[in-house]
Amino acid sequence: MKAFIQVMLAVAFTALLSVSVLADKDKVKKEITFVDDTTVNGTVVKAGDYELKFNEQTGEMNIMRGSKVVAKATAHVETQSARSKATEYRIVANELVSVTLGGSNKQLVLSSSSASGSQ
């Protein structure tokens, strides 16, 4: 009986672990460091270390420091031909335009209203 309970607990734990892995399939978390103050969708983000969180299903990207959301933007994923070794970002006129995710061939392209209106 004890062995049966141990097996059932192991099966339940494995099932729970599988569900949590599947739940995070469309979510991305990356560390990002801004060398200079940068604007993200109209919000100025001070230079420093942040965590980037992106939900592929909703297109919502958050720049976070600790548990606080510092800036939000909408983005979409574009697939590149080659994998990037490191997380990199592209800034045009002090506005964050895209983030290339290290270790993958995905690039997050921001669709911020302030970046599309100015040139």
Biopython code that builds the backbone (N, CA, C, O; Angstrom):
import numpy as np
from Bio.PDB.StructureBuilder import StructureBuilder

atoms = [
    (1, "MET", "N", (0.827, -1.201, 0.000)),
    (1, "MET", "CA", (0.000, 0.000, 0.000)),
    (1, "MET", "C", (0.870, 1.263, 0.000)),
    (1, "MET", "O", (0.565, 2.240, -0.684)),
    (2, "LYS", "N", (1.954, 1.225, 0.776)),
    (2, "LYS", "CA", (2.856, 2.374, 0.843)),
    (2, "LYS", "C", (3.503, 2.635, -0.524)),
    (2, "LYS", "O", (3.639, 3.785, -0.939)),
    (3, "ALA", "N", (3.896, 1.576, -1.211)),
    (3, "ALA", "CA", (4.503, 1.710, -2.538)),
    (3, "ALA", "C", (3.501, 2.287, -3.529)),
    (3, "ALA", "O", (3.870, 3.107, -4.370)),
    (4, "PHE", "N", (2.252, 1.877, -3.444)),
    (4, "PHE", "CA", (1.211, 2.393, -4.324)),
    (4, "PHE", "C", (1.034, 3.898, -4.134)),
    (4, "PHE", "O", (0.917, 4.638, -5.110)),
    (5, "ILE", "N", (1.016, 4.349, -2.884)),
    (5, "ILE", "CA", (0.863, 5.780, -2.586)),
    (5, "ILE", "C", (2.064, 6.558, -3.115)),
    (5, "ILE", "O", (1.895, 7.652, -3.652)),
    (6, "GLN", "N", (3.264, 6.018, -2.975)),
    (6, "GLN", "CA", (4.456, 6.694, -3.483)),
    (6, "GLN", "C", (4.402, 6.820, -5.010)),
    (6, "GLN", "O", (4.756, 7.859, -5.566)),
    (7, "VAL", "N", (3.962, 5.768, -5.671)),
    (7, "VAL", "CA", (3.839, 5.816, -7.131)),
    (7, "VAL", "C", (2.796, 6.844, -7.537)),
    (7, "VAL", "O", (3.024, 7.614, -8.470)),
    (8, "MET", "N", (1.675, 6.873, -6.865)),
    (8, "MET", "CA", (0.617, 7.836, -7.183)),
    (8, "MET", "C", (1.097, 9.271, -6.950)),
    (8, "MET", "O", (0.792, 10.159, -7.747)),
    (9, "LEU", "N", (1.835, 9.502, -5.880)),
    (9, "LEU", "CA", (2.380, 10.836, -5.630)),
    (9, "LEU", "C", (3.378, 11.235, -6.711)),
    (9, "LEU", "O", (3.397, 12.388, -7.143)),
    (10, "ALA", "N", (4.199, 10.301, -7.147)),
    (10, "ALA", "CA", (5.156, 10.588, -8.221)),
    (10, "ALA", "C", (4.438, 10.914, -9.516)),
    (10, "ALA", "O", (4.843, 11.835, -10.226)),
    (11, "VAL", "N", (3.376, 10.176, -9.842)),
    (11, "VAL", "CA", (2.594, 10.440, -11.049)),
    (11, "VAL", "C", (1.919, 11.808, -10.952)),
    (11, "VAL", "O", (1.913, 12.566, -11.922)),
    (12, "ALA", "N", (1.355, 12.124, -9.794)),
    (12, "ALA", "CA", (0.689, 13.419, -9.611)),
    (12, "ALA", "C", (1.692, 14.560, -9.729)),
    (12, "ALA", "O", (1.398, 15.580, -10.353)),
    (13, "PHE", "N", (2.869, 14.400, -9.138)),
    (13, "PHE", "CA", (3.904, 15.434, -9.219)),
    (13, "PHE", "C", (4.342, 15.644, -10.666)),
    (13, "PHE", "O", (4.491, 16.784, -11.107)),
    (14, "THR", "N", (4.548, 14.566, -11.402)),
    (14, "THR", "CA", (4.952, 14.659, -12.808)),
    (14, "THR", "C", (3.878, 15.340, -13.636)),
    (14, "THR", "O", (4.194, 16.163, -14.494)),
    (15, "ALA", "N", (2.629, 15.017, -13.399)),
    (15, "ALA", "CA", (1.525, 15.652, -14.131)),
    (15, "ALA", "C", (1.467, 17.142, -13.828)),
    (15, "ALA", "O", (1.266, 17.952, -14.733)),
    (16, "LEU", "N", (1.640, 17.504, -12.575)),
    (16, "LEU", "CA", (1.630, 18.917, -12.180)),
    (16, "LEU", "C", (2.776, 19.671, -12.826)),
    (16, "LEU", "O", (2.594, 20.794, -13.297)),
    (17, "LEU", "N", (3.943, 19.069, -12.853)),
    (17, "LEU", "CA", (5.113, 19.678, -13.479)),
    (17, "LEU", "C", (4.889, 19.862, -14.977)),
    (17, "LEU", "O", (5.269, 20.890, -15.537)),
    (18, "SER", "N", (4.285, 18.890, -15.621)),
    (18, "SER", "CA", (4.005, 18.968, -17.055)),
    (18, "SER", "C", (3.043, 20.102, -17.368)),
    (18, "SER", "O", (3.227, 20.817, -18.353)),
    (19, "VAL", "N", (2.025, 20.273, -16.544)),
    (19, "VAL", "CA", (1.052, 21.344, -16.751)),
    (19, "VAL", "C", (1.724, 22.697, -16.605)),
    (19, "VAL", "O", (1.440, 23.604, -17.387)),
    (20, "SER", "N", (2.613, 22.863, -15.619)),
    (20, "SER", "CA", (3.270, 24.155, -15.441)),
    (20, "SER", "C", (4.215, 24.458, -16.595)),
    (20, "SER", "O", (4.359, 25.621, -16.971)),
    (21, "VAL", "N", (4.856, 23.460, -17.162)),
    (21, "VAL", "CA", (5.731, 23.674, -18.313)),
    (21, "VAL", "C", (4.902, 24.087, -19.516)),
    (21, "VAL", "O", (5.289, 25.002, -20.243)),
    (22, "LEU", "N", (3.779, 23.439, -19.739)),
    (22, "LEU", "CA", (2.910, 23.793, -20.862)),
    (22, "LEU", "C", (2.316, 25.183, -20.688)),
    (22, "LEU", "O", (2.140, 25.905, -21.670)),
    (23, "ALA", "N", (2.007, 25.564, -19.468)),
    (23, "ALA", "CA", (1.417, 26.876, -19.211)),
    (23, "ALA", "C", (2.390, 28.000, -19.550)),
    (23, "ALA", "O", (1.959, 29.075, -19.965)),
    (24, "ASP", "N", (3.693, 27.776, -19.381)),
    (24, "ASP", "CA", (4.691, 28.805, -19.645)),
    (24, "ASP", "C", (5.254, 28.746, -21.055)),
    (24, "ASP", "O", (6.180, 29.490, -21.376)),
    (25, "LYS", "N", (4.719, 27.883, -21.898)),
    (25, "LYS", "CA", (5.242, 27.702, -23.255)),
    (25, "LYS", "C", (5.242, 29.003, -24.049)),
    (25, "LYS", "O", (6.190, 29.277, -24.785)),
    (26, "ASP", "N", (4.193, 29.804, -23.909)),
    (26, "ASP", "CA", (4.075, 31.033, -24.681)),
    (26, "ASP", "C", (4.538, 32.261, -23.910)),
    (26, "ASP", "O", (4.253, 33.387, -24.319)),
    (27, "LYS", "N", (5.248, 32.066, -22.803)),
    (27, "LYS", "CA", (5.728, 33.186, -22.004)),
    (27, "LYS", "C", (7.245, 33.204, -22.028)),
    (27, "LYS", "O", (7.901, 32.169, -21.908)),
    (28, "VAL", "N", (7.784, 34.397, -22.184)),
    (28, "VAL", "CA", (9.229, 34.579, -22.272)),
    (28, "VAL", "C", (9.665, 35.462, -21.113)),
    (28, "VAL", "O", (8.996, 36.439, -20.778)),
    (29, "LYS", "N", (10.801, 35.108, -20.499)),
    (29, "LYS", "CA", (11.416, 35.923, -19.453)),
    (29, "LYS", "C", (12.888, 36.060, -19.795)),
    (29, "LYS", "O", (13.575, 35.057, -19.988)),
    (30, "LYS", "N", (13.376, 37.280, -19.871)),
    (30, "LYS", "CA", (14.785, 37.532, -20.152)),
    (30, "LYS", "C", (15.262, 38.709, -19.317)),
    (30, "LYS", "O", (14.508, 39.640, -19.034)),
    (31, "GLU", "N", (16.515, 38.647, -18.935)),
    (31, "GLU", "CA", (17.161, 39.781, -18.275)),
    (31, "GLU", "C", (17.602, 40.744, -19.365)),
    (31, "GLU", "O", (18.089, 40.320, -20.413)),
    (32, "ILE", "N", (17.433, 42.037, -19.122)),
    (32, "ILE", "CA", (17.837, 43.041, -20.091)),
    (32, "ILE", "C", (18.457, 44.216, -19.334)),
    (32, "ILE", "O", (17.970, 44.607, -18.273)),
    (33, "THR", "N", (19.531, 44.771, -19.887)),
    (33, "THR", "CA", (20.203, 45.910, -19.279)),
    (33, "THR", "C", (20.192, 47.060, -20.263)),
    (33, "THR", "O", (20.679, 46.937, -21.387)),
    (34, "PHE", "N", (19.634, 48.177, -19.834)),
    (34, "PHE", "CA", (19.662, 49.389, -20.650)),
    (34, "PHE", "C", (20.861, 50.222, -20.210)),
    (34, "PHE", "O", (20.988, 50.563, -19.034)),
    (35, "VAL", "N", (21.732, 50.546, -21.149)),
    (35, "VAL", "CA", (22.934, 51.322, -20.864)),
    (35, "VAL", "C", (22.573, 52.789, -20.646)),
    (35, "VAL", "O", (23.165, 53.458, -19.798)),
    (36, "ASP", "N", (21.607, 53.286, -21.406)),
    (36, "ASP", "CA", (21.133, 54.664, -21.294)),
    (36, "ASP", "C", (19.645, 54.663, -20.983)),
    (36, "ASP", "O", (18.970, 53.647, -21.146)),
    (37, "ASP", "N", (19.135, 55.810, -20.531)),
    (37, "ASP", "CA", (17.693, 55.939, -20.358)),
    (37, "ASP", "C", (17.034, 55.687, -21.713)),
    (37, "ASP", "O", (17.497, 56.192, -22.736)),
    (38, "THR", "N", (15.960, 54.910, -21.720)),
    (38, "THR", "CA", (15.312, 54.492, -22.951)),
    (38, "THR", "C", (13.809, 54.659, -22.809)),
    (38, "THR", "O", (13.259, 54.438, -21.731)),
    (39, "THR", "N", (13.148, 55.042, -23.876)),
    (39, "THR", "CA", (11.697, 55.170, -23.867)),
    (39, "THR", "C", (11.074, 53.881, -24.383)),
    (39, "THR", "O", (11.453, 53.365, -25.434)),
    (40, "VAL", "N", (10.112, 53.372, -23.622)),
    (40, "VAL", "CA", (9.378, 52.174, -24.017)),
    (40, "VAL", "C", (7.901, 52.547, -24.060)),
    (40, "VAL", "O", (7.273, 52.753, -23.021)),
    (41, "ASN", "N", (7.355, 52.632, -25.266)),
    (41, "ASN", "CA", (5.944, 52.960, -25.466)),
    (41, "ASN", "C", (5.546, 54.238, -24.723)),
    (41, "ASN", "O", (4.480, 54.296, -24.109)),
    (42, "GLY", "N", (6.396, 55.248, -24.781)),
    (42, "GLY", "CA", (6.096, 56.537, -24.171)),
    (42, "GLY", "C", (6.545, 56.673, -22.721)),
    (42, "GLY", "O", (6.447, 57.764, -22.159)),
    (43, "THR", "N", (7.032, 55.607, -22.099)),
    (43, "THR", "CA", (7.486, 55.644, -20.715)),
    (43, "THR", "C", (9.009, 55.609, -20.680)),
    (43, "THR", "O", (9.634, 54.732, -21.275)),
    (44, "VAL", "N", (9.598, 56.574, -19.975)),
    (44, "VAL", "CA", (11.057, 56.606, -19.861)),
    (44, "VAL", "C", (11.490, 55.563, -18.839)),
    (44, "VAL", "O", (11.020, 55.554, -17.702)),
    (45, "VAL", "N", (12.397, 54.683, -19.265)),
    (45, "VAL", "CA", (12.958, 53.654, -18.394)),
    (45, "VAL", "C", (14.412, 54.042, -18.134)),
    (45, "VAL", "O", (15.206, 54.163, -19.067)),
    (46, "LYS", "N", (14.750, 54.233, -16.874)),
    (46, "LYS", "CA", (16.108, 54.630, -16.496)),
    (46, "LYS", "C", (17.102, 53.525, -16.836)),
    (46, "LYS", "O", (16.745, 52.347, -16.870)),
    (47, "ALA", "N", (18.344, 53.908, -17.088)),
    (47, "ALA", "CA", (19.410, 52.940, -17.341)),
    (47, "ALA", "C", (19.502, 51.983, -16.156)),
    (47, "ALA", "O", (19.368, 52.393, -15.003)),
    (48, "GLY", "N", (19.734, 50.695, -16.454)),
    (48, "GLY", "CA", (19.855, 49.707, -15.389)),
    (48, "GLY", "C", (19.409, 48.326, -15.827)),
    (48, "GLY", "O", (19.124, 48.088, -17.000)),
    (49, "ASP", "N", (19.352, 47.420, -14.859)),
    (49, "ASP", "CA", (18.982, 46.026, -15.109)),
    (49, "ASP", "C", (17.490, 45.822, -14.869)),
    (49, "ASP", "O", (16.934, 46.304, -13.882)),
    (50, "TYR", "N", (16.851, 45.094, -15.793)),
    (50, "TYR", "CA", (15.421, 44.824, -15.725)),
    (50, "TYR", "C", (15.144, 43.398, -16.167)),
    (50, "TYR", "O", (16.009, 42.710, -16.708)),
    (51, "GLU", "N", (13.917, 42.980, -15.921)),
    (51, "GLU", "CA", (13.451, 41.702, -16.444)),
    (51, "GLU", "C", (12.377, 41.996, -17.486)),
    (51, "GLU", "O", (11.440, 42.755, -17.238)),
    (52, "LEU", "N", (12.533, 41.382, -18.650)),
    (52, "LEU", "CA", (11.562, 41.527, -19.721)),
    (52, "LEU", "C", (10.659, 40.298, -19.677)),
    (52, "LEU", "O", (11.147, 39.168, -19.687)),
    (53, "LYS", "N", (9.363, 40.510, -19.628)),
    (53, "LYS", "CA", (8.391, 39.416, -19.673)),
    (53, "LYS", "C", (7.486, 39.652, -20.876)),
    (53, "LYS", "O", (6.968, 40.750, -21.082)),
    (54, "PHE", "N", (7.310, 38.597, -21.663)),
    (54, "PHE", "CA", (6.480, 38.691, -22.862)),
    (54, "PHE", "C", (5.534, 37.512, -22.915)),
    (54, "PHE", "O", (5.943, 36.363, -22.748)),
    (55, "ASN", "N", (4.252, 37.807, -23.153)),
    (55, "ASN", "CA", (3.240, 36.777, -23.321)),
    (55, "ASN", "C", (2.875, 36.729, -24.798)),
    (55, "ASN", "O", (2.250, 37.651, -25.322)),
    (56, "GLU", "N", (3.266, 35.654, -25.464)),
    (56, "GLU", "CA", (3.059, 35.541, -26.913)),
    (56, "GLU", "C", (1.580, 35.489, -27.287)),
    (56, "GLU", "O", (1.201, 35.959, -28.360)),
    (57, "GLN", "N", (0.745, 34.930, -26.429)),
    (57, "GLN", "CA", (-0.682, 34.835, -26.727)),
    (57, "GLN", "C", (-1.359, 36.199, -26.729)),
    (57, "GLN", "O", (-2.199, 36.471, -27.587)),
    (58, "THR", "N", (-1.000, 37.063, -25.776)),
    (58, "THR", "CA", (-1.647, 38.374, -25.678)),
    (58, "THR", "C", (-0.844, 39.469, -26.372)),
    (58, "THR", "O", (-1.382, 40.536, -26.667)),
    (59, "GLY", "N", (0.449, 39.214, -26.639)),
    (59, "GLY", "CA", (1.307, 40.228, -27.238)),
    (59, "GLY", "C", (1.769, 41.279, -26.248)),
    (59, "GLY", "O", (2.332, 42.299, -26.647)),
    (60, "GLU", "N", (1.542, 41.049, -24.966)),
    (60, "GLU", "CA", (1.909, 42.030, -23.949)),
    (60, "GLU", "C", (3.346, 41.818, -23.480)),
    (60, "GLU", "O", (3.739, 40.713, -23.107)),
    (61, "MET", "N", (4.115, 42.895, -23.508)),
    (61, "MET", "CA", (5.489, 42.875, -23.033)),
    (61, "MET", "C", (5.604, 43.825, -21.846)),
    (61, "MET", "O", (5.163, 44.972, -21.918)),
    (62, "ASN", "N", (6.190, 43.350, -20.769)),
    (62, "ASN", "CA", (6.400, 44.165, -19.581)),
    (62, "ASN", "C", (7.883, 44.266, -19.285)),
    (62, "ASN", "O", (8.613, 43.278, -19.373)),
    (63, "ILE", "N", (8.324, 45.464, -18.933)),
    (63, "ILE", "CA", (9.671, 45.691, -18.426)),
    (63, "ILE", "C", (9.499, 45.847, -16.921)),
    (63, "ILE", "O", (8.769, 46.720, -16.453)),
    (64, "MET", "N", (10.190, 44.978, -16.166)),
    (64, "MET", "CA", (9.967, 44.936, -14.728)),
    (64, "MET", "C", (11.262, 45.119, -13.950)),
    (64, "MET", "O", (12.338, 44.714, -14.390)),
    (65, "ARG", "N", (11.131, 45.732, -12.797)),
    (65, "ARG", "CA", (12.219, 45.799, -11.824)),
    (65, "ARG", "C", (11.645, 45.214, -10.547)),
    (65, "ARG", "O", (10.797, 45.817, -9.889)),
    (66, "GLY", "N", (12.132, 44.013, -10.210)),
    (66, "GLY", "CA", (11.521, 43.289, -9.092)),
    (66, "GLY", "C", (10.122, 42.865, -9.499)),
    (66, "GLY", "O", (9.934, 42.289, -10.571)),
    (67, "SER", "N", (9.141, 43.144, -8.654)),
    (67, "SER", "CA", (7.757, 42.790, -8.981)),
    (67, "SER", "C", (6.987, 43.971, -9.571)),
    (67, "SER", "O", (5.795, 43.854, -9.855)),
    (68, "LYS", "N", (7.661, 45.104, -9.756)),
    (68, "LYS", "CA", (7.005, 46.318, -10.259)),
    (68, "LYS", "C", (7.141, 46.423, -11.776)),
    (68, "LYS", "O", (8.240, 46.317, -12.320)),
    (69, "VAL", "N", (6.000, 46.635, -12.454)),
    (69, "VAL", "CA", (6.011, 46.867, -13.899)),
    (69, "VAL", "C", (6.410, 48.321, -14.124)),
    (69, "VAL", "O", (5.723, 49.241, -13.680)),
    (70, "VAL", "N", (7.535, 48.518, -14.823)),
    (70, "VAL", "CA", (8.055, 49.854, -15.084)),
    (70, "VAL", "C", (7.480, 50.411, -16.388)),
    (70, "VAL", "O", (7.180, 51.601, -16.481)),
    (71, "ALA", "N", (7.328, 49.542, -17.393)),
    (71, "ALA", "CA", (6.788, 49.965, -18.691)),
    (71, "ALA", "C", (6.087, 48.783, -19.348)),
    (71, "ALA", "O", (6.452, 47.626, -19.140)),
    (72, "LYS", "N", (5.068, 49.103, -20.150)),
    (72, "LYS", "CA", (4.327, 48.084, -20.898)),
    (72, "LYS", "C", (4.315, 48.472, -22.370)),
    (72, "LYS", "O", (4.330, 49.653, -22.719)),
    (73, "ALA", "N", (4.288, 47.455, -23.223)),
    (73, "ALA", "CA", (4.175, 47.698, -24.660)),
    (73, "ALA", "C", (3.538, 46.475, -25.304)),
    (73, "ALA", "O", (3.509, 45.392, -24.720)),
    (74, "THR", "N", (3.038, 46.661, -26.494)),
    (74, "THR", "CA", (2.522, 45.560, -27.295)),
    (74, "THR", "C", (3.581, 45.210, -28.319)),
    (74, "THR", "O", (4.211, 46.092, -28.902)),
    (75, "ALA", "N", (3.777, 43.909, -28.538)),
    (75, "ALA", "CA", (4.801, 43.461, -29.481)),
    (75, "ALA", "C", (4.311, 42.214, -30.203)),
    (75, "ALA", "O", (3.361, 41.557, -29.777)),
    (76, "HIS", "N", (4.975, 41.910, -31.296)),
    (76, "HIS", "CA", (4.715, 40.653, -31.996)),
    (76, "HIS", "C", (6.052, 39.969, -32.270)),
    (76, "HIS", "O", (7.105, 40.606, -32.259)),
    (77, "VAL", "N", (5.990, 38.676, -32.513)),
    (77, "VAL", "CA", (7.194, 37.880, -32.720)),
    (77, "VAL", "C", (7.497, 37.769, -34.202)),
    (77, "VAL", "O", (6.616, 37.473, -35.009)),
    (78, "GLU", "N", (8.741, 38.007, -34.549)),
    (78, "GLU", "CA", (9.232, 37.754, -35.905)),
    (78, "GLU", "C", (10.355, 36.732, -35.789)),
    (78, "GLU", "O", (11.216, 36.835, -34.915)),
    (79, "THR", "N", (10.336, 35.745, -36.680)),
    (79, "THR", "CA", (11.348, 34.696, -36.669)),
    (79, "THR", "C", (12.502, 35.100, -37.563)),
    (79, "THR", "O", (12.305, 35.540, -38.696)),
    (80, "GLN", "N", (13.714, 34.946, -37.035)),
    (80, "GLN", "CA", (14.919, 35.256, -37.791)),
    (80, "GLN", "C", (15.528, 33.963, -38.317)),
    (80, "GLN", "O", (15.195, 32.875, -37.846)),
    (81, "SER", "N", (16.416, 34.085, -39.291)),
    (81, "SER", "CA", (17.027, 32.898, -39.888)),
    (81, "SER", "C", (18.046, 32.231, -38.962)),
    (81, "SER", "O", (18.232, 31.016, -39.024)),
    (82, "ALA", "N", (18.702, 33.008, -38.111)),
    (82, "ALA", "CA", (19.738, 32.452, -37.233)),
    (82, "ALA", "C", (19.403, 32.747, -35.773)),
    (82, "ALA", "O", (18.708, 33.713, -35.459)),
    (83, "ARG", "N", (19.912, 31.892, -34.894)),
    (83, "ARG", "CA", (19.743, 32.095, -33.453)),
    (83, "ARG", "C", (20.686, 33.201, -32.974)),
    (83, "ARG", "O", (21.814, 33.326, -33.451)),
    (84, "SER", "N", (20.213, 33.971, -32.051)),
    (84, "SER", "CA", (21.041, 35.002, -31.434)),
    (84, "SER", "C", (21.708, 34.412, -30.194)),
    (84, "SER", "O", (21.070, 33.695, -29.423)),
    (85, "LYS", "N", (22.984, 34.713, -30.005)),
    (85, "LYS", "CA", (23.708, 34.187, -28.846)),
    (85, "LYS", "C", (23.350, 34.939, -27.567)),
    (85, "LYS", "O", (23.373, 34.362, -26.480)),
    (86, "ALA", "N", (23.023, 36.211, -27.692)),
    (86, "ALA", "CA", (22.727, 37.032, -26.516)),
    (86, "ALA", "C", (21.460, 37.848, -26.775)),
    (86, "ALA", "O", (21.080, 38.095, -27.919)),
    (87, "THR", "N", (20.829, 38.252, -25.695)),
    (87, "THR", "CA", (19.673, 39.131, -25.821)),
    (87, "THR", "C", (20.171, 40.517, -26.204)),
    (87, "THR", "O", (21.027, 41.092, -25.531)),
    (88, "GLU", "N", (19.625, 41.042, -27.290)),
    (88, "GLU", "CA", (20.029, 42.353, -27.797)),
    (88, "GLU", "C", (18.785, 43.189, -28.045)),
    (88, "GLU", "O", (17.699, 42.656, -28.272)),
    (89, "TYR", "N", (18.953, 44.491, -27.998)),
    (89, "TYR", "CA", (17.818, 45.358, -28.296)),
    (89, "TYR", "C", (18.227, 46.429, -29.295)),
    (89, "TYR", "O", (19.404, 46.759, -29.437)),
    (90, "ARG", "N", (17.223, 46.962, -29.981)),
    (90, "ARG", "CA", (17.453, 48.016, -30.978)),
    (90, "ARG", "C", (16.657, 49.246, -30.567)),
    (90, "ARG", "O", (15.466, 49.170, -30.263)),
    (91, "ILE", "N", (17.352, 50.388, -30.566)),
    (91, "ILE", "CA", (16.737, 51.655, -30.184)),
    (91, "ILE", "C", (16.872, 52.630, -31.342)),
    (91, "ILE", "O", (17.949, 52.771, -31.921)),
    (92, "VAL", "N", (15.783, 53.299, -31.676)),
    (92, "VAL", "CA", (15.793, 54.336, -32.700)),
    (92, "VAL", "C", (15.224, 55.602, -32.067)),
    (92, "VAL", "O", (14.125, 55.588, -31.513)),
    (93, "ALA", "N", (15.976, 56.691, -32.154)),
    (93, "ALA", "CA", (15.575, 57.981, -31.577)),
    (93, "ALA", "C", (15.187, 57.820, -30.109)),
    (93, "ALA", "O", (14.169, 58.353, -29.667)),
    (94, "ASN", "N", (16.006, 57.080, -29.357)),
    (94, "ASN", "CA", (15.834, 56.851, -27.926)),
    (94, "ASN", "C", (14.602, 56.012, -27.584)),
    (94, "ASN", "O", (14.237, 55.920, -26.412)),
    (95, "GLU", "N", (13.956, 55.399, -28.574)),
    (95, "GLU", "CA", (12.761, 54.572, -28.372)),
    (95, "GLU", "C", (13.104, 53.109, -28.639)),
    (95, "GLU", "O", (13.684, 52.786, -29.676)),
    (96, "LEU", "N", (12.745, 52.218, -27.701)),
    (96, "LEU", "CA", (12.956, 50.789, -27.898)),
    (96, "LEU", "C", (12.076, 50.310, -29.046)),
    (96, "LEU", "O", (10.860, 50.502, -29.030)),
    (97, "VAL", "N", (12.708, 49.678, -30.055)),
    (97, "VAL", "CA", (11.998, 49.237, -31.252)),
    (97, "VAL", "C", (11.839, 47.722, -31.274)),
    (97, "VAL", "O", (10.782, 47.209, -31.640)),
    (98, "SER", "N", (12.904, 47.001, -30.876)),
    (98, "SER", "CA", (12.832, 45.541, -30.903)),
    (98, "SER", "C", (13.814, 44.944, -29.905)),
    (98, "SER", "O", (14.775, 45.584, -29.478)),
    (99, "VAL", "N", (13.535, 43.684, -29.548)),
    (99, "VAL", "CA", (14.404, 42.920, -28.662)),
    (99, "VAL", "C", (14.609, 41.550, -29.298)),
    (99, "VAL", "O", (13.648, 40.830, -29.571)),
    (100, "THR", "N", (15.869, 41.198, -29.531)),
    (100, "THR", "CA", (16.203, 39.872, -30.047)),
    (100, "THR", "C", (16.522, 38.993, -28.854)),
    (100, "THR", "O", (17.381, 39.327, -28.039)),
    (101, "LEU", "N", (15.828, 37.866, -28.752)),
    (101, "LEU", "CA", (15.942, 36.995, -27.591)),
    (101, "LEU", "C", (17.139, 36.068, -27.708)),
    (101, "LEU", "O", (17.233, 35.285, -28.653)),
    (102, "GLY", "N", (18.046, 36.152, -26.759)),
    (102, "GLY", "CA", (19.229, 35.305, -26.753)),
    (102, "GLY", "C", (18.871, 33.832, -26.655)),
    (102, "GLY", "O", (17.973, 33.452, -25.904)),
    (103, "GLY", "N", (19.575, 33.006, -27.413)),
    (103, "GLY", "CA", (19.342, 31.578, -27.400)),
    (103, "GLY", "C", (18.198, 31.127, -28.281)),
    (103, "GLY", "O", (17.839, 29.950, -28.279)),
    (104, "SER", "N", (17.616, 32.055, -29.039)),
    (104, "SER", "CA", (16.509, 31.683, -29.922)),
    (104, "SER", "C", (16.621, 32.462, -31.225)),
    (104, "SER", "O", (17.512, 33.296, -31.388)),
    (105, "ASN", "N", (15.724, 32.185, -32.135)),
    (105, "ASN", "CA", (15.664, 32.930, -33.394)),
    (105, "ASN", "C", (14.453, 33.858, -33.409)),
    (105, "ASN", "O", (13.948, 34.207, -34.476)),
    (106, "LYS", "N", (13.990, 34.258, -32.230)),
    (106, "LYS", "CA", (12.817, 35.129, -32.123)),
    (106, "LYS", "C", (13.226, 36.562, -31.825)),
    (106, "LYS", "O", (14.149, 36.830, -31.056)),
    (107, "GLN", "N", (12.506, 37.462, -32.458)),
    (107, "GLN", "CA", (12.696, 38.886, -32.214)),
    (107, "GLN", "C", (11.338, 39.475, -31.859)),
    (107, "GLN", "O", (10.354, 39.237, -32.560)),
    (108, "LEU", "N", (11.280, 40.242, -30.775)),
    (108, "LEU", "CA", (10.059, 40.934, -30.385)),
    (108, "LEU", "C", (10.095, 42.316, -30.991)),
    (108, "LEU", "O", (11.001, 43.100, -30.709)),
    (109, "VAL", "N", (9.116, 42.620, -31.822)),
    (109, "VAL", "CA", (9.038, 43.918, -32.476)),
    (109, "VAL", "C", (7.903, 44.695, -31.826)),
    (109, "VAL", "O", (6.745, 44.281, -31.866)),
    (110, "LEU", "N", (8.255, 45.832, -31.227)),
    (110, "LEU", "CA", (7.263, 46.632, -30.528)),
    (110, "LEU", "C", (6.384, 47.382, -31.511)),
    (110, "LEU", "O", (6.840, 47.838, -32.560)),
    (111, "SER", "N", (5.134, 47.499, -31.157)),
    (111, "SER", "CA", (4.185, 48.260, -31.975)),
    (111, "SER", "C", (3.659, 49.417, -31.165)),
    (111, "SER", "O", (2.449, 49.615, -31.055)),
    (112, "SER", "N", (4.584, 50.194, -30.589)),
    (112, "SER", "CA", (4.194, 51.319, -29.747)),
    (112, "SER", "C", (3.696, 52.474, -30.571)),
    (112, "SER", "O", (4.200, 52.732, -31.663)),
    (113, "SER", "N", (2.710, 53.170, -30.055)),
    (113, "SER", "CA", (2.107, 54.282, -30.782)),
    (113, "SER", "C", (3.057, 55.451, -30.932)),
    (113, "SER", "O", (3.040, 56.134, -31.956)),
    (114, "SER", "N", (3.902, 55.698, -29.907)),
    (114, "SER", "CA", (4.806, 56.855, -29.991)),
    (114, "SER", "C", (5.939, 56.619, -30.973)),
    (114, "SER", "O", (6.419, 57.573, -31.585)),
    (115, "ALA", "N", (6.391, 55.362, -31.146)),
    (115, "ALA", "CA", (7.470, 55.083, -32.087)),
    (115, "ALA", "C", (6.984, 55.141, -33.518)),
    (115, "ALA", "O", (7.726, 55.556, -34.408)),
    (116, "SER", "N", (5.747, 54.731, -33.756)),
    (116, "SER", "CA", (5.258, 54.715, -35.125)),
    (116, "SER", "C", (4.891, 56.108, -35.610)),
    (116, "SER", "O", (4.850, 56.345, -36.817)),
    (117, "GLY", "N", (4.620, 57.044, -34.689)),
    (117, "GLY", "CA", (4.227, 58.374, -35.099)),
    (117, "GLY", "C", (5.394, 59.314, -35.343)),
    (117, "GLY", "O", (5.209, 60.338, -36.002)),
    (118, "SER", "N", (6.590, 59.015, -34.843)),
    (118, "SER", "CA", (7.717, 59.952, -34.996)),
    (118, "SER", "C", (8.811, 59.325, -35.836)),
    (118, "SER", "O", (9.028, 58.113, -35.807)),
    (119, "GLN", "N", (9.498, 60.177, -36.588)),
    (119, "GLN", "CA", (10.607, 59.693, -37.406)),
    (119, "GLN", "C", (11.775, 60.598, -37.317)),
    (119, "GLN", "O", (12.803, 60.343, -37.945)),
]
sb = StructureBuilder()
sb.init_structure("model")
sb.init_model(0)
sb.init_chain("A")
sb.init_seg("    ")
for serial, (resi, resn, name, xyz) in enumerate(atoms, 1):
    if name == "N":
        sb.init_residue(resn, " ", resi, " ")
    sb.init_atom(name, np.array(xyz, "f"), 0.0, 1.0, " ", f" {name:<3s}", serial, name[0])
structure = sb.get_structure()
